[in-house]
Amino acid sequence: MTELPSLGEIMRDHKVSRGVALRAFGVLRQEGVAEPAPGERWRVVRSGVRVDRRPLDHQIADIITAEGLEVGEAFPSATALAERFGVSRPTVTKALEKLETAGVLAGGGQGRVRTVRAVPTREERS
């Protein structure tokens, strides 16, 4: 997705007040053209493109069923998952820690491979 200029950049470049810039972003959101993005940014929404809005730990848990991973199998690394989902490694690490706490993954730690501890059921993923 394409990021729009920040609120500050809009104010500076177009010499408008914060209120005017916020109203403009509000209209873009209402029309379904743009949406807020992490870091106080906005991004263009492509028509026909479906974006998964679920928490990252739920999206990562779906990898187990989607790829047919069995209990005891190695799970993708935080680096690979960060690239796959387009987020930072620390963000992926937090999501993986939630899955470890939930008993879905067995902890990796530095230099250790995470493994699948349990295959999440449909109820656990919803």
C-alpha positions in Angstrom: 0.0 0.0 0.0 1.1 3.5 -0.6 1.7 5.8 2.3 0.3 9.3 2.2 2.3 12.3 3.5 2.1 12.8 7.3 -0.2 15.3 8.9 2.7 17.7 9.5 3.9 17.5 5.9 0.3 18.3 4.7 0.1 21.3 7.0 3.6 22.5 6.0 3.4 21.9 2.2 -0.2 23.2 1.7 -0.1 25.9 4.5 -3.3 24.6 6.1 -4.3 24.2 9.8 -4.3 20.9 11.6 -8.1 20.9 11.6 -8.2 21.2 7.8 -5.7 18.4 7.3 -7.6 16.1 9.7 -10.9 16.9 8.0 -9.3 16.0 4.6 -8.0 12.7 6.0 -11.5 12.1 7.5 -13.1 12.6 4.0 -10.6 10.1 2.5 -11.4 7.6 5.2 -15.2 8.1 4.8 -14.9 7.6 1.0 -12.9 4.4 1.6 -9.8 5.7 -0.2 -7.4 5.9 2.8 -7.0 4.4 6.2 -4.9 5.2 9.3 -1.6 3.3 9.4 0.7 2.7 12.4 2.9 5.6 13.3 0.3 8.3 12.8 0.5 7.9 9.0 -2.2 7.2 6.4 -2.2 4.9 3.5 -4.1 4.5 0.3 -6.6 1.6 0.2 -6.6 -0.3 -3.1 -10.0 -1.2 -4.2 -10.5 -5.0 -4.3 -7.5 -5.6 -2.0 -8.5 -7.4 1.2 -6.4 -6.6 4.3 -6.3 -8.9 7.3 -7.1 -6.7 10.3 -6.7 -9.4 12.9 -4.0 -9.2 15.5 -0.6 -10.4 14.3 -0.5 -13.4 16.7 -3.8 -14.7 15.2 -2.3 -14.3 11.6 0.9 -16.1 12.6 -1.1 -18.9 14.3 -2.9 -19.5 11.0 0.4 -20.4 9.4 0.3 -23.7 11.4 -2.9 -24.8 9.8 -2.3 -23.2 6.4 1.0 -24.9 6.0 0.0 -28.1 7.6 2.6 -28.0 10.4 2.5 -30.8 12.9 3.4 -30.8 16.6 7.2 -30.8 17.0 7.9 -29.3 13.6 10.1 -26.2 13.3 8.3 -22.9 13.0 9.5 -20.0 10.7 12.0 -17.6 12.3 11.0 -14.1 13.5 13.0 -12.6 10.7 11.2 -14.6 8.0 7.8 -13.7 9.6 8.7 -10.0 9.8 9.5 -10.0 6.0 6.3 -12.0 5.3 4.0 -9.7 7.2 5.9 -6.4 6.6 6.4 -5.6 10.2 9.5 -5.2 12.5 11.2 -8.2 14.2 10.3 -6.9 17.7 6.6 -6.8 16.7 6.8 -10.4 15.5 8.7 -11.4 18.7 5.8 -10.0 20.8 3.3 -11.9 18.8 5.4 -15.1 19.1 5.6 -14.6 22.9 1.8 -14.5 23.0 1.6 -17.8 21.1 4.2 -19.3 23.5 2.2 -18.2 26.5 -0.9 -19.7 24.9 0.9 -23.0 24.5 0.8 -23.0 20.7 4.6 -22.7 20.2 7.5 -24.0 22.2 9.9 -21.2 23.0 13.0 -20.6 20.9 15.3 -18.1 22.4 18.4 -16.8 20.8 19.8 -19.3 18.3 17.1 -21.9 19.1 14.4 -22.9 16.7 10.8 -22.5 17.8 8.6 -25.6 17.3 4.9 -26.2 17.2 3.6 -27.3 20.5 -0.1 -27.6 19.7 -2.2 -27.1 16.6 -4.7 -24.3 17.4 -8.4 -25.2 17.0 -10.8 -23.0 15.2 -12.3 -21.7 18.4 -8.8 -20.7 19.7 -8.1 -18.8 16.5 -11.4 -16.9 16.4 
